[in-house]
Amino acid sequence: MNSISSHGAEVRSIRKLLLKYNNMTREELKHLWFNLPRVKPVKEIKAIVVTRHGDNHYSCERQTQTSDYWASSSSNFSTFEEALERANTMLDSEIHEGYELIIN
């Protein structure tokens, strides 16, 4: 289920509960929903993660999470050396300044 439809289902279930237990009108629910605080503290993550998945399967994944956005990309390799070489190449680029290397 994608985030839009799950959000809609969440809204519908909250609305049903509030209507059932509090007899709130649709307008009161809308007012309540749009006045709920939306700010969530986000831990900033900037990492390049090298992971072993099996004997001949390694991945190198870039993970970025800030208060503005979340992004991730990954590449798969057959040797650890290839994955580590890719990670070091990414760390050397200006775009990935401030990223840390994590090896799992």
Order of alpha helices (4+ residues) and beta strands (2+ residues): alpha-alpha-beta-beta-beta-alpha-beta
